[in-house]
């Protein structure tokens, strides 16, 4: 091995160790981002469920409270 090869190996090792040292922080950031994404998807799912689920008692209450809809005045 000549000096150039040794210096190249040392330089490569320094670069690889520097990148390896940043991997845990980057992996933690990815996990945090995924947790936020999962929370947003769960919230979106809950909103979609609420908006597409009918609530007959609430609708009936809304109709009884607004006689102009039914035309009835005996509420």
Chimera marker file (.cmm) of the C-alpha trace (Angstrom):
<marker_set name="trace">
<marker id="1" x="0.000" y="0.000" z="0.000" r="1" g="1" b="0" radius="0.5"/>
<marker id="2" x="1.255" y="3.397" z="-0.851" r="1" g="1" b="0" radius="0.5"/>
<marker id="3" x="0.644" y="6.635" z="1.054" r="1" g="1" b="0" radius="0.5"/>
<marker id="4" x="-2.151" y="7.782" z="-1.259" r="1" g="1" b="0" radius="0.5"/>
<marker id="5" x="-4.192" y="4.645" z="-0.640" r="1" g="1" b="0" radius="0.5"/>
<marker id="6" x="-3.717" y="4.926" z="3.125" r="1" g="1" b="0" radius="0.5"/>
<marker id="7" x="-4.738" y="8.587" z="3.122" r="1" g="1" b="0" radius="0.5"/>
<marker id="8" x="-7.770" y="7.785" z="0.951" r="1" g="1" b="0" radius="0.5"/>
<marker id="9" x="-8.803" y="5.010" z="3.330" r="1" g="1" b="0" radius="0.5"/>
<marker id="10" x="-8.436" y="7.311" z="6.350" r="1" g="1" b="0" radius="0.5"/>
<marker id="11" x="-10.439" y="10.043" z="4.594" r="1" g="1" b="0" radius="0.5"/>
<marker id="12" x="-13.156" y="7.584" z="3.630" r="1" g="1" b="0" radius="0.5"/>
<marker id="13" x="-13.304" y="6.285" z="7.171" r="1" g="1" b="0" radius="0.5"/>
<marker id="14" x="-13.708" y="9.815" z="8.537" r="1" g="1" b="0" radius="0.5"/>
<marker id="15" x="-16.537" y="10.547" z="6.097" r="1" g="1" b="0" radius="0.5"/>
<marker id="16" x="-18.293" y="7.245" z="6.866" r="1" g="1" b="0" radius="0.5"/>
<marker id="17" x="-17.994" y="7.702" z="10.628" r="1" g="1" b="0" radius="0.5"/>
<marker id="18" x="-19.337" y="11.241" z="10.363" r="1" g="1" b="0" radius="0.5"/>
<marker id="19" x="-22.335" y="10.014" z="8.373" r="1" g="1" b="0" radius="0.5"/>
<marker id="20" x="-22.863" y="7.098" z="10.767" r="1" g="1" b="0" radius="0.5"/>
<marker id="21" x="-22.871" y="9.495" z="13.717" r="1" g="1" b="0" radius="0.5"/>
<marker id="22" x="-25.756" y="11.443" z="12.128" r="1" g="1" b="0" radius="0.5"/>
<marker id="23" x="-27.862" y="8.350" z="11.403" r="1" g="1" b="0" radius="0.5"/>
<marker id="24" x="-29.484" y="7.995" z="14.863" r="1" g="1" b="0" radius="0.5"/>
<marker id="25" x="-30.583" y="11.638" z="14.847" r="1" g="1" b="0" radius="0.5"/>
<marker id="26" x="-31.941" y="11.302" z="11.314" r="1" g="1" b="0" radius="0.5"/>
<marker id="27" x="-33.757" y="8.075" z="12.204" r="1" g="1" b="0" radius="0.5"/>
<marker id="28" x="-35.294" y="9.754" z="15.257" r="1" g="1" b="0" radius="0.5"/>
<marker id="29" x="-36.456" y="12.639" z="13.062" r="1" g="1" b="0" radius="0.5"/>
<marker id="30" x="-38.094" y="10.203" z="10.633" r="1" g="1" b="0" radius="0.5"/>
<marker id="31" x="-39.889" y="8.466" z="13.511" r="1" g="1" b="0" radius="0.5"/>
<marker id="32" x="-41.111" y="11.821" z="14.846" r="1" g="1" b="0" radius="0.5"/>
<marker id="33" x="-42.357" y="12.823" z="11.392" r="1" g="1" b="0" radius="0.5"/>
<marker id="34" x="-44.151" y="9.491" z="10.992" r="1" g="1" b="0" radius="0.5"/>
<marker id="35" x="-45.796" y="9.913" z="14.396" r="1" g="1" b="0" radius="0.5"/>
<marker id="36" x="-47.142" y="13.307" z="13.347" r="1" g="1" b="0" radius="0.5"/>
<marker id="37" x="-48.340" y="11.806" z="10.062" r="1" g="1" b="0" radius="0.5"/>
<marker id="38" x="-50.112" y="8.936" z="11.841" r="1" g="1" b="0" radius="0.5"/>
<marker id="39" x="-51.788" y="11.409" z="14.195" r="1" g="1" b="0" radius="0.5"/>
<marker id="40" x="-52.959" y="13.549" z="11.270" r="1" g="1" b="0" radius="0.5"/>
<marker id="41" x="-54.344" y="10.513" z="9.429" r="1" g="1" b="0" radius="0.5"/>
<marker id="42" x="-56.207" y="9.396" z="12.567" r="1" g="1" b="0" radius="0.5"/>
<marker id="43" x="-57.699" y="12.870" z="12.977" r="1" g="1" b="0" radius="0.5"/>
<marker id="44" x="-58.723" y="12.943" z="9.322" r="1" g="1" b="0" radius="0.5"/>
<marker id="45" x="-60.334" y="9.514" z="9.691" r="1" g="1" b="0" radius="0.5"/>
<marker id="46" x="-62.281" y="10.664" z="12.755" r="1" g="1" b="0" radius="0.5"/>
<marker id="47" x="-63.485" y="13.794" z="10.967" r="1" g="1" b="0" radius="0.5"/>
<marker id="48" x="-64.566" y="11.741" z="7.969" r="1" g="1" b="0" radius="0.5"/>
<marker id="49" x="-66.437" y="9.306" z="10.204" r="1" g="1" b="0" radius="0.5"/>
<marker id="50" x="-68.242" y="12.129" z="11.977" r="1" g="1" b="0" radius="0.5"/>
<marker id="51" x="-69.205" y="13.879" z="8.765" r="1" g="1" b="0" radius="0.5"/>
<marker id="52" x="-70.528" y="10.739" z="7.041" r="1" g="1" b="0" radius="0.5"/>
<marker id="53" x="-72.318" y="9.284" z="10.061" r="1" g="1" b="0" radius="0.5"/>
<marker id="54" x="-75.915" y="10.359" z="10.476" r="1" g="1" b="0" radius="0.5"/>
<marker id="55" x="-77.204" y="11.280" z="13.902" r="1" g="1" b="0" radius="0.5"/>
<marker id="56" x="-81.010" y="10.967" z="13.785" r="1" g="1" b="0" radius="0.5"/>
<marker id="57" x="-81.518" y="12.420" z="17.244" r="1" g="1" b="0" radius="0.5"/>
<marker id="58" x="-79.460" y="15.494" z="16.456" r="1" g="1" b="0" radius="0.5"/>
<marker id="59" x="-81.203" y="15.958" z="13.107" r="1" g="1" b="0" radius="0.5"/>
<marker id="60" x="-84.585" y="15.537" z="14.748" r="1" g="1" b="0" radius="0.5"/>
<marker id="61" x="-83.633" y="18.060" z="17.387" r="1" g="1" b="0" radius="0.5"/>
<marker id="62" x="-82.545" y="20.508" z="14.713" r="1" g="1" b="0" radius="0.5"/>
<marker id="63" x="-85.881" y="20.126" z="12.901" r="1" g="1" b="0" radius="0.5"/>
<marker id="64" x="-87.908" y="20.528" z="16.107" r="1" g="1" b="0" radius="0.5"/>
<marker id="65" x="-86.010" y="23.664" z="17.046" r="1" g="1" b="0" radius="0.5"/>
<marker id="66" x="-86.595" y="25.266" z="13.645" r="1" g="1" b="0" radius="0.5"/>
<marker id="67" x="-90.355" y="25.293" z="12.939" r="1" g="1" b="0" radius="0.5"/>
<marker id="68" x="-89.826" y="27.143" z="9.648" r="1" g="1" b="0" radius="0.5"/>
<marker id="69" x="-88.412" y="23.915" z="8.244" r="1" g="1" b="0" radius="0.5"/>
<marker id="70" x="-91.399" y="21.753" z="9.147" r="1" g="1" b="0" radius="0.5"/>
<marker id="71" x="-94.061" y="24.414" z="9.004" r="1" g="1" b="0" radius="0.5"/>
<marker id="72" x="-95.267" y="23.328" z="12.445" r="1" g="1" b="0" radius="0.5"/>
<marker id="73" x="-95.794" y="25.777" z="15.263" r="1" g="1" b="0" radius="0.5"/>
<marker id="74" x="-96.480" y="23.296" z="18.085" r="1" g="1" b="0" radius="0.5"/>
<marker id="75" x="-92.869" y="22.697" z="19.106" r="1" g="1" b="0" radius="0.5"/>
<link id1="1" id2="2" r="1" g="1" b="0" radius="0.2"/>
<link id1="2" id2="3" r="1" g="1" b="0" radius="0.2"/>
<link id1="3" id2="4" r="1" g="1" b="0" radius="0.2"/>
<link id1="4" id2="5" r="1" g="1" b="0" radius="0.2"/>
<link id1="5" id2="6" r="1" g="1" b="0" radius="0.2"/>
<link id1="6" id2="7" r="1" g="1" b="0" radius="0.2"/>
<link id1="7" id2="8" r="1" g="1" b="0" radius="0.2"/>
<link id1="8" id2="9" r="1" g="1" b="0" radius="0.2"/>
<link id1="9" id2="10" r="1" g="1" b="0" radius="0.2"/>
<link id1="10" id2="11" r="1" g="1" b="0" radius="0.2"/>
<link id1="11" id2="12" r="1" g="1" b="0" radius="0.2"/>
<link id1="12" id2="13" r="1" g="1" b="0" radius="0.2"/>
<link id1="13" id2="14" r="1" g="1" b="0" radius="0.2"/>
<link id1="14" id2="15" r="1" g="1" b="0" radius="0.2"/>
<link id1="15" id2="16" r="1" g="1" b="0" radius="0.2"/>
<link id1="16" id2="17" r="1" g="1" b="0" radius="0.2"/>
<link id1="17" id2="18" r="1" g="1" b="0" radius="0.2"/>
<link id1="18" id2="19" r="1" g="1" b="0" radius="0.2"/>
<link id1="19" id2="20" r="1" g="1" b="0" radius="0.2"/>
<link id1="20" id2="21" r="1" g="1" b="0" radius="0.2"/>
<link id1="21" id2="22" r="1" g="1" b="0" radius="0.2"/>
<link id1="22" id2="23" r="1" g="1" b="0" radius="0.2"/>
<link id1="23" id2="24" r="1" g="1" b="0" radius="0.2"/>
<link id1="24" id2="25" r="1" g="1" b="0" radius="0.2"/>
<link id1="25" id2="26" r="1" g="1" b="0" radius="0.2"/>
<link id1="26" id2="27" r="1" g="1" b="0" radius="0.2"/>
<link id1="27" id2="28" r="1" g="1" b="0" radius="0.2"/>
<link id1="28" id2="29" r="1" g="1" b="0" radius="0.2"/>
<link id1="29" id2="30" r="1" g="1" b="0" radius="0.2"/>
<link id1="30" id2="31" r="1" g="1" b="0" radius="0.2"/>
<link id1="31" id2="32" r="1" g="1" b="0" radius="0.2"/>
<link id1="32" id2="33" r="1" g="1" b="0" radius="0.2"/>
<link id1="33" id2="34" r="1" g="1" b="0" radius="0.2"/>
<link id1="34" id2="35" r="1" g="1" b="0" radius="0.2"/>
<link id1="35" id2="36" r="1" g="1" b="0" radius="0.2"/>
<link id1="36" id2="37" r="1" g="1" b="0" radius="0.2"/>
<link id1="37" id2="38" r="1" g="1" b="0" radius="0.2"/>
<link id1="38" id2="39" r="1" g="1" b="0" radius="0.2"/>
<link id1="39" id2="40" r="1" g="1" b="0" radius="0.2"/>
<link id1="40" id2="41" r="1" g="1" b="0" radius="0.2"/>
<link id1="41" id2="42" r="1" g="1" b="0" radius="0.2"/>
<link id1="42" id2="43" r="1" g="1" b="0" radius="0.2"/>
<link id1="43" id2="44" r="1" g="1" b="0" radius="0.2"/>
<link id1="44" id2="45" r="1" g="1" b="0" radius="0.2"/>
<link id1="45" id2="46" r="1" g="1" b="0" radius="0.2"/>
<link id1="46" id2="47" r="1" g="1" b="0" radius="0.2"/>
<link id1="47" id2="48" r="1" g="1" b="0" radius="0.2"/>
<link id1="48" id2="49" r="1" g="1" b="0" radius="0.2"/>
<link id1="49" id2="50" r="1" g="1" b="0" radius="0.2"/>
<link id1="50" id2="51" r="1" g="1" b="0" radius="0.2"/>
<link id1="51" id2="52" r="1" g="1" b="0" radius="0.2"/>
<link id1="52" id2="53" r="1" g="1" b="0" radius="0.2"/>
<link id1="53" id2="54" r="1" g="1" b="0" radius="0.2"/>
<link id1="54" id2="55" r="1" g="1" b="0" radius="0.2"/>
<link id1="55" id2="56" r="1" g="1" b="0" radius="0.2"/>
<link id1="56" id2="57" r="1" g="1" b="0" radius="0.2"/>
<link id1="57" id2="58" r="1" g="1" b="0" radius="0.2"/>
<link id1="58" id2="59" r="1" g="1" b="0" radius="0.2"/>
<link id1="59" id2="60" r="1" g="1" b="0" radius="0.2"/>
<link id1="60" id2="61" r="1" g="1" b="0" radius="0.2"/>
<link id1="61" id2="62" r="1" g="1" b="0" radius="0.2"/>
<link id1="62" id2="63" r="1" g="1" b="0" radius="0.2"/>
<link id1="63" id2="64" r="1" g="1" b="0" radius="0.2"/>
<link id1="64" id2="65" r="1" g="1" b="0" radius="0.2"/>
<link id1="65" id2="66" r="1" g="1" b="0" radius="0.2"/>
<link id1="66" id2="67" r="1" g="1" b="0" radius="0.2"/>
<link id1="67" id2="68" r="1" g="1" b="0" radius="0.2"/>
<link id1="68" id2="69" r="1" g="1" b="0" radius="0.2"/>
<link id1="69" id2="70" r="1" g="1" b="0" radius="0.2"/>
<link id1="70" id2="71" r="1" g="1" b="0" radius="0.2"/>
<link id1="71" id2="72" r="1" g="1" b="0" radius="0.2"/>
<link id1="72" id2="73" r="1" g="1" b="0" radius="0.2"/>
<link id1="73" id2="74" r="1" g="1" b="0" radius="0.2"/>
<link id1="74" id2="75" r="1" g="1" b="0" radius="0.2"/>
</marker_set>
